[in-house]
Amino acid sequence: MKSRIRGEVVAWLGLLVTGTVPGTGSAAVPPIPAGLPKYDLQLTIDPKSHTADFQLLVTWTNRTSVPTQSLVLNFYPHYEIPPENRLLLAKTLELLRLHPSYGMDVRGKHGILRAINLLQLRGRPGHGGLLPYHYQRGNSAAIVVDLPEAIAGGESVTLELLGNIRLANKQGRWGHWDGVTYLTNALPVVAYYDRDGWHETPFVPWHQPFWNEAGIYTATIRLPRDHLLACSATVDSESIGVDGFREVRMKPFVGRDFAVVCSQRFQLFESAVKLPDERTVQLRCLAFPEHAYYAKEILRIASEALPVYSRWFGAYPYDQFTIVESFFGWNGNECSGMILIDERVFGMPHTAVGYAEYLVSHETCHQWWYNLVGTNGYSETFMDEGAATYFTHRFLDRKLGKNNAFLNWPRGLAWLPNIQRENYRYASYQGAIRRGDAPAAAGDLPEFGHLIGLFSGAYDRGSKVFGMIEHRLGEAAFFDFIQGVVKKYSFEVLTAATFRQELESYTGQPWVDFFERWVYGKDLTDWAIVSVTSHRQLPSAVRAEPAGIPRPHPRRVEVVLEQKRELDEATVVGFQFAEGDGYPVRIPVGPSHQEIRLAEYQAEVVPLGPGKVRVQATLPEEPIQVAVDPEGVLIDANPGNNRWKNPPRVQLVPFYSMLNETDLTNDYDRWNFGAGPWLGGALYPDPWYTRSTMIGVRAGAYRTQVFTGGVYVAARTDYRDLVFGVDGLLDHWPWPRTQVGWNFERRLAGPIGIAEKDHSPNRAVVFGRYVFEYGSSLYLPPISYADLYSTYQDNFLPVTRTNVPGVIRPNSFWVTGLHYRLNLYTPYWDPERGIWLDLAYAGGVADLESTVGTHQLRGEFAAVRALPIEHPYLSAVKAAGRLVLWGAVPDRGQFFALGGGTLYRGFDLAERQGSFLWVVNSEIRWPLAMNVRWDALDHFVGVRDLYLASFYDVGAIYAHGKSVGGVAHALGMGLRADLAIFSFIERAVVRFDVGKTINAATPIQFWFGIQHAF
Ligand SMILES: [Zn+2]
């Protein structure tokens, strides 16, 4: 082994001495800058022992004039999750709908460096002596190598790094999962060095904190002969070694990283595309055979994107582009010459091609904005994510039309909820704006707090920055500028400051203000149309009309505009005369104190006081629409007020459900009204009451991050009656983190099949909520919040079978209370660990034959934990427990029932009732099948995990100071199916429980529910 390495070292040094720079074989590709780091890699991947052994020769040349006596490398697999970051990371994986235990490796430190040898220093051989090095304090992914002499400008050093990477059974950048082995951003790479010294970035596992020079790579990869290899570089030659391993020699490659993915399960799908410079790029997709549909679609999408981006930015630099299926939880990941697409994207319903179009086009765009033009991914991730997001939407606007749908429903099902691209793009940013925490575009990754913050800042705001630059320069100049920048910074690093300087030298204008406002600032603009009036132009101002030809009469149109937010940014007012005419008449406006007069259209823009302007123009005919910033170029806090006419979207559908009332399925910038036959209800308990599953008809109104609500007539399945109901939630009102909600239900008919009719279950609640911590679920309330509520309720409990003398059934009560909830179950649909705390107090009046005062207290504490045992089966077993205490006065009232599907599962609601109860639940969830793909309905829904639950519930209820029937013990079993809805959009558990009280002659109870009982 050692002698073989030495031989190769000599060959490598020979390459250095001759100064040969491996090229990419085409004149069309950008020249490779002098002095880039060189890496020569010998890699052996052994999926059996789950290790990757490497010998890496690194040559670093000091490209600055500032000498350094150390060399700093980033070696990300040496990262270890700090304990204080575990919850944030678990919640990030939950947001991605991945079980944290699948992607989070609390052990960490899988990258092991055995030795660093000095091979060459300042042109002299280093005799292979060992070099001292240490991991940096506070940055466990940074290696500092102490050199015996300083490296001055133009001088170089060559090191030999020997080490290995343990490939844990975790999804992510390095590891193995379901037969796929991956090593991305895993090999040591020299940190970025400039006149200010080394810039080793800390590892941030929830994004790409990478900041390094492109490298020149040569590599030999050894892997089992039955594994297909996906790699940044192209295969040069291969042979089978005596140990049966395949030895693959790669052609020299220049890129930002060097990624390797391999699997026995892969099938190779291929195609090719011709670029504008007549070069042909081979397209390869390595995916599972069962994912052939998306493999072919993804090849098509890439083949459509590469030529366009090549035209926009400059030629794609390689003769090969690889797309590989892997397991990492987020949907797509860029590497050099290669992109990774998550297995769950390949497993999407086939109708979701529109989403694949977006995702693959975005990741492909990173071949320019990340790989070719390098960025500081730790502090300025918007420089690649903002660019990739902006150019991808620009590309898709032209290819598929503005705001195309992600889901391609079959004919006749077009009424099903769909996700339009603009709604997908802007809904979560609207949330950030309404919450008042929309961040700046640039900033260190940890400053964004979490992935949603980063999306709002670097992606959403960052993409708008690129759009505003295009708007200021005009299309032709913008692309001239962009092509120049890409050419100049190919295989180099472009910082935001340098980008600004390039803009300044291209335009001859200062751009400091623009960057301060839009890149580094958080402020927003909000142009709004206040009014539009028009009248026929006076004949004197109009040229004579030719006789006999009827012409539309010119109109003098007056538009009053208001700019309501901090940033008074210039824009245009556009006038539309026919649907889709692109607003042919445009008048510049702003800043709002600016007076503007144009000869064309006799236009005048007159300031009307703070933020307001009046625009007057003579137009050839009456406009059908007037819009300020018609293309949505600006970062506008409320795009819903930018149009004169903003009619709501109205839909009558044959089936209406909670999917019709989400941010993703509604237009983000206007009111949405829908109605139809309805299946609905809440999937979580509220302190006032739990809403029943309902079947009926509903008319709903929705405005993204503003309002959701409706009216309905429906059968309540829990009470077998028919009700009229109203519900609503005003979000971010009256303050950014508060909500006001209500529900009212009045019985119209029923109950059916229940004899007693002495009570009439009407109920109502109004609540105000403060949100401490938002969650990511589409169907659950926030992680942590407090409510102030007032509720009136008739008695919903069935009449009890176990009567205690002197105890009275309340007819109704009206109480006002406070409630606090903390739900740290992670992931929320099938927790691996976490606690749940629920506390409520309410006081008011109850009708106990006469109206009396009442006070009610409720407390609940629950915890779940996967067994802390390192074992493939036992570590997936979960134990859950809960303590419930409820009490109310006066104690002669029957306020609570002991039984129920989410309380004591051995009794129904009628069995025992009283005024004080305690329950202790304990449950073990035994995996029957884990990580399966039992899909139905074109992968629309599928089982991922199946559990058998065994439980023991114990509790007692008291009335009038006496126990009702004593302490009850119940044993039971259940089934839990963890469902994936639309692959990675949402997750939920469906539950079936059978319980029996063992110390009472009561019937077996059957319960069905969504989510675990506690
Ligand atoms: Zn991206």
Residues whose N, C-alpha, C, O or C-beta is under 5 A from the ligand:
A	BS01	ZN	E385 A388
